[in-house]
Amino acid sequence: MIRDVRDESLALRQGVPVQLTDWMLAILGNSLGRYEQALVAAEQASNDRPEEMFVSAWAALELLEAAIRSDSQEVARIALERIVAATAFARTDSALGILARSHALVSEGVSADRLYREAIDRLGRTRLRPELARAHLLHGEWLRRERRRVDARQQLRAAYDQFTSIGMDAFAERARRELVATGEKVRKRTVETREDLTPQEAQIARLARDGLSNAEIGGRLFISQHTVAYHLRKVFTKLGITSRLELSQALPPEPSAVLAS
């Protein structure tokens, strides 16, 4: 579908749709782990064009990841410079979180770990849920390569749950493969299993059932109130309810705490 739109836009000499489709192809390539394909598309989309400069800035993020995964160090350097320039005058958590994640991609050791955690912390206070999920994914992949499997599973599980909850299936599959590589068994989600609550949704639902407000739940789980509200909407839809008052009846039974002990 993307290529059809791109071909039609090229025929009509419409520059903006062409750039947007290149950006989409880059995202698709990175989500599927086809980094060399993503690299080509991202280079085309991230070239500075007067039509849509904002697309160039976002495409630079895809270019950086694709370049790192393709071992194209010079391209990665150029991409990072573009990201730094694009965020130079912004002091928001969104911009600073993306900047930290970008620097983490080209860093090593303690610096990389610190930058990934900063990115997750900052993006967790924004509405950029796809970017937060990707920060968890990249951190988890890095941790696995560092042979920190337990820590990697925590980040990869968060990424998998978030991608699944917002329908980013290709990225969710990438996170699932990484989880399997850590030794964890992960049920591959299908149309039949998608209506099940994710672990994070179930946790939020239980806390809401117990009377905690969105702010209190967010503080306990280190996520924003907006993220809590989003997950609760998903929970209500999956459980076929309309309010918190119905959670106690709608939630599946939990194993007895006494038996667990």
C-alpha atoms as one frame of an Amber mdcrd trajectory, in Angstrom:
protein
   0.000   0.000   0.000   2.829   2.369   0.838   4.548   1.673  -2.453   1.304
   2.211  -4.381   0.872   5.639  -2.803   4.525   6.449  -3.423   4.343   5.485
  -7.110   1.195   7.524  -7.623   2.718  10.527  -5.837   5.849  10.298  -7.958
   3.747  10.252 -11.099   1.917  13.380  -9.948   5.166  15.032  -8.778   3.868
  15.413  -5.240   6.942  15.765  -3.057   5.379  15.680   0.393   3.566  12.308
   0.014   6.738  10.804  -1.444   8.737  11.905   1.580   6.045  10.637   3.945
   5.972   7.237   2.276   9.766   6.985   2.460   9.471   7.676   6.182   6.800
   4.981   6.516   8.949   2.479   4.639  11.818   3.269   7.002   9.633   2.647
  10.042   8.365  -0.576   8.494  11.892  -1.743   7.725  13.092  -1.082  11.274
  10.032  -2.772  12.768  10.678  -5.923  10.741  14.424  -5.883  11.361  15.149
  -5.217   7.684  17.689  -2.558   8.502  19.361  -2.166   5.128  15.991  -1.520
   3.496  15.141   0.903   6.285  18.467   2.651   5.751  17.742   3.376   2.083
  14.231   4.661   2.767  15.315   6.727   5.770  18.122   8.392   3.817  15.611
   9.489   1.206  13.090  10.692   3.792  15.585  12.490   6.036  17.135  14.629
   3.314  16.387  18.249   4.128  13.544  19.304   1.884  11.710  22.620   2.130
   8.321  20.898   1.753   8.227  19.056   5.068  11.171  19.713   7.351   9.435
  18.004  10.279   9.401  14.721   8.346  13.157  14.985   7.873  13.646  15.304
  11.614  11.513  12.249  12.444  13.040  10.253   9.610  16.480  10.957  11.071
  15.482   8.780  14.042  14.825   5.873  11.705  18.053   6.610   9.849  20.074
   6.476  13.056  18.667   3.117  14.156  18.984   1.590  10.685  22.547   2.878
  10.338  23.619   1.491  13.721  22.121  -1.910  12.924  23.724  -1.877   9.472
  27.112  -0.864  10.894  27.116   2.353   8.831  28.962   4.542  11.306  29.319
   7.630   9.140  25.612   7.650   8.285  24.820   7.208  11.986  26.983  10.218
  12.812  25.167  12.367  10.268  21.775  11.185  11.526  22.686  11.984  15.130
  23.831  15.468  14.133  20.432  16.079  12.529  18.628  14.880  15.649  20.760
  17.092  17.887  20.050  20.089  15.649  16.318  19.358  15.581  16.089  19.201
  19.387  18.601  21.955  20.184  16.039  24.558  21.243  13.461  22.239  22.822
  13.456  21.564  26.560  10.427  19.285  26.664  10.502  15.716  27.945   9.551
  14.580  24.451  12.554  16.172  22.794  15.012  15.407  25.584  13.782  11.808
  25.842  14.262  11.213  22.132  17.659  12.904  22.280  18.752  10.685  25.187
  17.582   7.566  23.349  19.474   8.641  20.238  22.700   9.230  22.159  22.229
   5.864  23.891  22.232   4.109  20.523  25.777   5.302  19.834  27.045   4.893
  23.415  28.473   1.993  25.373  28.693   0.714  28.925  27.413   2.782  31.838
  26.728   5.784  29.601  24.402   3.810  27.329  22.509   2.341  30.284  22.090
   5.767  31.899  20.897   7.363  28.668  18.347   4.628  27.975  16.961   4.997
  31.487  16.769   8.766  31.068  14.931   8.308  27.764  12.406   5.936  29.335
  11.897   8.249  32.303  11.332  11.323  30.146   9.215   9.644  27.463   7.144
   8.021  30.191   5.949  11.511  31.113   4.730  12.219  27.574   2.028  10.968
  25.228   4.579   9.553  22.776   3.716   5.947  23.553   5.352   4.472  20.425
   8.602   6.269  21.217   8.480   5.076  24.837   7.880   1.492  23.717  10.796
   1.737  21.300  13.018   3.050  24.082  12.153  -0.026  26.163  12.855  -2.238
  23.135  16.225  -0.686  22.337  17.270  -0.792  25.983  16.214  -4.424  26.239
  18.096  -5.363  23.080  21.198  -3.610  24.398  20.909  -5.339  27.780  20.599
  -8.722  26.103  23.740  -8.093  24.079  25.418  -7.180  27.365  24.265 -10.594
  28.665  22.126  -8.998  31.377  19.220 -11.302  30.664  17.095 -10.589  33.728
  17.258  -6.832  33.182  16.686  -7.326  29.453  13.507  -9.312  30.055  12.023
  -6.500  32.132  12.549  -3.942  29.376  11.554  -6.270  26.554   8.393  -7.343
  28.342   7.413  -3.688  28.809   8.070  -3.063  25.118   6.117  -6.150  24.047
   3.100  -5.266  26.172   3.066  -1.642  25.031   3.459  -2.454  21.346   0.727
  -5.075  21.577  -1.672  -2.754  23.383  -1.430  -0.090  20.677  -1.449  -2.477
  17.719   2.183  -2.110  16.588   2.357  -5.783  15.702   5.649  -5.826  13.797
   7.528  -4.118  16.626   5.753  -6.406  19.115   7.036  -9.417  17.189  10.558
  -7.973  17.223  10.297  -7.601  21.017   8.902 -11.143  21.313  11.833 -12.594
  19.390  14.234 -10.793  21.694  12.384 -12.114  24.738  12.635 -15.648  23.400
  16.366 -15.103  22.890  16.672 -14.344  26.620  15.156 -17.738  27.387  11.662
 -16.518  28.254   8.642 -18.266  26.790   6.240 -15.816  25.175   2.886 -16.724
  23.721   2.620 -15.227  20.266  -0.482 -13.078  20.149  -3.136 -13.926  17.603
  -6.579 -12.573  16.848  -7.942 -14.990  19.453  -5.546 -13.967  22.235  -5.498
 -10.227  21.616  -8.560  -9.651  23.783  -6.677 -11.039  26.821  -5.395  -8.433
  29.254  -1.676  -7.789  29.018   0.260  -8.074  32.308   0.447  -4.280  32.579
  -3.267  -3.866  31.858  -4.113  -6.495  34.469  -1.906  -4.777  37.041  -3.478
  -1.374  36.365  -6.960  -2.889  36.460  -6.318  -4.506  39.844  -5.010  -1.256
  41.291  -8.021   0.636  39.921 -10.321  -2.039  41.374  -8.641  -1.518  44.742
  -9.553   2.166  44.679  -6.353   3.870  43.529  -6.710   6.975  41.375  -4.997
   7.326  38.000  -2.400   9.598  39.598  -1.708   7.068  42.365  -1.454   4.200
  39.896   0.878   6.231  37.692   3.087   7.077  40.649   3.327   3.457  41.704
   4.107   2.152  38.199   6.224   5.124  37.065   3.969   5.970  34.138   1.860
   9.037  33.349  -1.802   9.503  34.256  -2.558   9.613  30.533  -0.969   6.187
  30.099  -3.033   4.814  32.986  -6.220   6.242  31.463  -5.333   4.755  28.077
  -4.776   1.289  29.556  -8.022   1.465  31.526  -9.946   2.283  28.354  -8.400
  -0.813  26.763  -9.300  -2.865  29.842 -12.919  -1.681  29.778 -13.207  -2.560
  26.083 -11.676  -6.016  26.509 -13.787  -6.829  29.566 -16.980  -5.350  28.118
 -17.517  -2.906  30.990 -17.909   0.853  31.276 -16.667   1.827  34.749 -14.291
   0.969  37.575 -17.214  -0.221  39.677 -17.533  -3.251  37.420 -13.875  -4.298
  37.696 -14.330  -6.460  40.793 -16.812  -8.662  38.932 -15.189  -8.541  35.488
 -11.565  -9.271  36.381 -10.523 -12.933  36.219  -9.962 -14.530  39.622  -6.493
 -14.323  41.106  -4.669 -17.211  42.744  -5.096 -17.176  46.520  -2.366 -15.224
  48.237  -2.445 -17.755  51.058  -1.883 -20.692  48.721   0.872 -18.767  46.900
   2.721 -18.268  50.141
